[in-house]
Amino acid sequence: MITLLVAADVIHEIPDRDGVLRLHPAHPLPAPADVFPLAEEEAAIQRQLRFEAAYEDASYKIIDLFHPDGDRQSELTTSLERLARAIDGDPHDARQAVQLLLNEGDFTASLDITDLPPHKVFRLWCDWTQFDATRIGIHKMTDEGQMEVTLPTDFPGPEGEPAPRK
């Protein structure tokens, strides 16, 4: 297994001061398509997963902006520069995080953000009905130490039927 991981550039064997080979993880890890031959469909899936992993935390921070006082707002007037400050990133990160939200279908924007200048103000809307229907909501820890969650309305239950909402 170690030989495979070394050949895939996932780990490196680097000698220490005494010449003993030590294993060190690669950073950043190579993309699967850089290591193994993938069908184009699988390569596209891998690219999407990497994109989502890179920007999902920033997208959660943007979602949080829609309920600053605990009340859900359906609209946010902002710019990529403002969002960048809110997510502790840059306008590129903000653009990618917004794109991730738009890809889910429960957020819409008043302008095409693809080439939008970072200072340009636009509106971002959240359809909370669709949001709740398609996403798992994590709310708090109960007194018993369990997470309280809201399941999407289309989330299958144990028998393939829609799961209860809470």
N, C-alpha and C positions, 0 to 999 in steps of 0.2 A: 504494500500500500504506500509506503514512504517513497519507493522508487517512482510510482505513478504520480504522486503529489510533487516530487521534485521535477519530473519530466514535464508536468503541467505548469510549472512555475508558481505553484501555490505555496510551496515552502522552499527555502534555500538551505543548503548545507554550507555553513561557513565555519572555517577552522578558528578555534580560539587561540590564545597565546601559546598553548602547549601543542598546537596542531591537531587537537581533537575536534572532529566535525560536530557542530551543534546545529540544531534545526531552528530556523527562524521563519515565521510566516511572512509571505510577501505582502507588501503594502504599497499601493492598493492591490487588491486581488485582481487577477486578470479576468476579463469577461469570458464566459463560457465559449463564445464563438472564436475567441483568440486562442483557445486551447484545443477544442474539439471541433471536428467538422459538424456543423448543424444545418439542417434543412432551413430554408429561408423562413418558413412559418415559425419554427422554434427559435430562430435567431431574433425574429420580430418580437416574440413573446419575452425573450430574455432582455431585449432593449427596453421594452415597456416596464418590466419589473425593476430594472435598474433606475429608470426615470422616476418611477413611483417611490422607490426607496430613497432616492436622492432628495426629493422635494416634499414628501408627505408631512414631515414635521413642520415645515414652513406653511403648508396648506392648513394644518390644524391651527396654527397661530392666526391665520387669516379668518378661519371659521370663528375663533374666539372673539374676534373684533365685532361679530354680529350680535353678541350678547354681552356688552360691557357691564351692564348693571343687573344682569340676571334675566332681563327681558329680551326675548328674541326680536331682533330687528330684521326686516326682510331686505333692506337696502343699505348699501355703504357707498358713500361718495369719497373717492380716494384717487391716488396716483400710484404709479409703481415706485416712485421715490418714497412716498409715505409708507407704503406697504413694506418696502425694504427696511426702513427704520423699525417698523413694528415686528419684523421677523428676525432682526439682527443679521440682515444679509445685504445684498446689493440689488439693484433693479432687475438684473438678469434672474436672480433667485426668485424675486417676487413675481416676475413674468411667468416663470416655469411653474411656480406654486399655483398661481391663478389658472394657468392652462390645465393643470392637474384637476382643479375643481371644476372647470368648464367641461372637461372630458367626462366627468361623472354624470352630467346631465341635470343636476339639481341646482347649479349656479349658471347665471347668464351675465353677460357684460354689455354695457351700452355701446362699446366700441370694440373693434377687432384689436386685441392686444398684441398680435404677432409683431408688428413693427411700430407700436405705439411709443412715442417719445416718453422717457421716464417721468417728465414733469407734467404731462398731459393728464388732466382730471377726467375720470370716467366713473360710471356707476356700476356696481356689482350687486346682483340680486341673488338671494337664496330662496328657493321654493322649499319651505320647511316641510310641507306635506310629502313631497317627493324625497326629500332628505331623510325623513323618518321612515319612509317606506323602503329605502334601499340601504340604510347604514345601521350598524350596531352602535347604540349610544351607551357610553359608560358614564354613570352618574356619580356614584359614591360607594363607600364601603359601609355595609350594614353593621349593626351591633354584633352580629355573629362572625364578622370578619370576612364576609362574602361581598363580591362586587355586585352592585345593583346595575343591571343593564336593561336597555330596551332593544328588543330584536326587531329587525326589519319586518314589515308586514308580509313580504314574500319569502321569508326565511323558512325553510321546511322544518317541520317538527319530526319526531321520531318515526311516525308512520307516513311521512311524505306530505302530511297536511300542514297548512300554515301553523307556525308556532304561536303560543300565547304571547301577547305583547310584553309582559313583564314576568 
